[in-house]
Amino acid sequence: MNTTSITNLQDIEQSTYNDELYRLSKVYIFLGITIIVLALLTASVSFIILIGLTPVVPSRAVTLILIGINSVWVLGLVIIVFYEMTPIIRAWRSRRAGSRLHVRLISLFALVATMPAVAVALVSGPALNLGLDRWFDTTTRQIVGSSINLANAYADEMLQNLKNLSYAMAFALDNKKLLGRNPAEYRMQLTRHAIGRNLRGAFLLSSSGTVFISSDLGDEDKLPIPPSNLIERATSTRPFSFQPGVHDYFGIILKFTNIPNTFLYLVRDVDKDVLSALRLTEVNTDRYRDLNENRLLTQIAFGMLYLCLFFSLFLSAIWAGIAVADRLVRPIRLLISAADDVASGNMEVFVPVRAKDGDIGQLSKTFNYMVSELKSRRNELIAVRDQIDERRRFSEAVLSGVTAGVAGIDDNGNITIINRSIETMFDIRSEHVIGHSLLSLSAEIDQVFQFARSLGRKNHREQVTLSVAGQERVCNVQITMEKDDGQGQSWVLTIDDITDLVEAQRSSAWADIARRIAHEIKNPLTPIQLSAERIRKRYDRVITQDREVFERCIDTIIRQVGDIGRMVDEFSSFARMPKPQMNILDIRGLLREACFLIEVTRHDIHFEQDLGSAPLIGAFDNRLIVQAFCNVIKNASESIDLVMREESIHGHILVRSYYQEGSVVVDVIDNGKGLPKEQRQKLLEPYITTREKGTGLGLAIVRKVIEDHGGYMELHDAPKSFYEGRGAMIRLIFPADGAKQSNVAQAINHKIGE
């Protein structure tokens, strides 16, 4: 037995002791203490200045200086903390013995030391914000905003009144004849309007700013004339106005309509008290905004003070934690080394117990007992694991050999296991459904499961129709409940695909019905036809009145008897399908023969053959296969006819064949009406058709011929590369060179549209 001895552990522990993990230089400690003292002193002075207890005004510049100085000390403290934490983090990452406990002790000291700083932040932060909010709360901002809005509203109202006044004066004074005939009279009217409307002055200007005529109020010479660029901005419908700025008046410029290149310039005084109030409001608002903008700097300055305090406490806590942790960690490094050996899988290790170890010795004794118990329990678990693995392999072997789909379901309705039959049936991978709800596998099966669960019976069987890969499959679904083992109930789901059995039974029943119908209908057809022909022969010369009606009725009887006879022949053909006589043939020759038989009668449709250059050899009955191909191609041409009746298109039928992994595949593609989206698989059953005069036996006969050859057929939409998916594609799959049917379904993996 390989045992780690006490001597080895002691040697390891002693060498670890000799290697000091963390050493603090006296110079480094002195430097750190100096920075802490200076940082706290600077923070205290900054705090006194910011709260206004010194002659220094906490202006924006002063605040920025305080922020810069405190930022330097904060950066110094951050560097010291980083330098202090680097060896600790390096030891923790290298997983040195005792490093984690060392880190935890230091973290505990740091947490306890920094909690007061956090408490200060929680109290001082809201207090600072509350003090600043009293200056910049919503009510104060609303008052300031309302005052400036009131001032702006007054100015806007004065401008609007002046604008309305300008329109009225322009209407009265825009008189070119009066201006040209008697300028003095025009000036008198301009003066009367200015006096009546309480204006300080009124002028007629050119676009360059030249005064034509001015009112005679005495102060016109003191009023400045606006520059030409402002005058030209005024029009007859949109005057240009300006508010008091350097001067204490409102002004407006309006262009005359009838007097060319002439503008009316009006000036109105503003009450000095109102103007002083407006300007005072603007000044106070600007000061308030400056204070509001400096608010963030004040908060940043207080934040720097908080950071100085925080990092000072944090650094002191780290130093204290390192000093205490070095003394506490060393006695348990021996135990940690032994625990590492156990973690690596060595169950033969033990820790020596000494009386002087105290509580650590008791811990070592408990550790040794735990290791011995772990060793025995591990041996037991290995034996149980081997037994469970053997059972699992046996269950998987049984499930993989079952043709029916089997799945396990837990109490929550989630799938716990599935066999390969379910993976093949639903084209899924087990890892995609295990652990997921049964609904992710099939909504129909989940509905059966929920119903069986609600009944509470041990067994429940139901037949459902599933849509798998675009095809409808009839399945027997059985739900079996297992016993409750105290952890909830579980169920076993069994799925049997009985589609082929159901279709075989249905075809057999329809074949029997077809024989009976053919027998009962065919007997009276010949007497009816002979009687009709005899009536025509006997009364052909006798009937002279309504002779045309007579001929039409006789023709109808004979024609309908012929149609019924052909229908009976189809019934008989379906009921008495001969057993195929197999020969080794190249299917491409059979396809060419079938295409030729249909193509010679349908010159309005373009037939295309893509049969490849390599022979496609298989076991076929020449007559039955050609008949089946003719039926499929004929159906394609009739589907094109349905579209040609409604729109003008060029009919196109593509017949292609190829070899695909052990199977011969034939595709007949047309650009006709296409197949229905729902329940298209039922078109392969007898007497199911979508056409008015169809018997529903064509595809059923084709299907029976294909199945007698060991193959099967599929119904698809035309691929996207063929008229953008318009039309239908009938796919016929045969085993190549006599391969068995069971190999065919696994061999075909040809994608639609390739």
Beta strands, then each sheet from edge to edge (+ up, - down):
strand 1: 201-205
strand 2: 211-214
strand 3: 240-242
strand 4: 249-255
strand 5: 263-269
strand 6: 405-409
strand 7: 415-418
strand 8: 459-468
strand 9: 471-481
strand 10: 491-497
strand 11: 583-586
strand 12: 605-610
strand 13: 617-620
strand 14: 651-660
strand 15: 663-670
strand 16: 712-717
strand 17: 728-735
sheet 1: 2+ 1- 5+ 4- 3+
sheet 2: 7+ 6- 10+ 9- 8+
sheet 3: 11+ 13-
sheet 4: 12+ 14+ 15- 17+ 16-
end
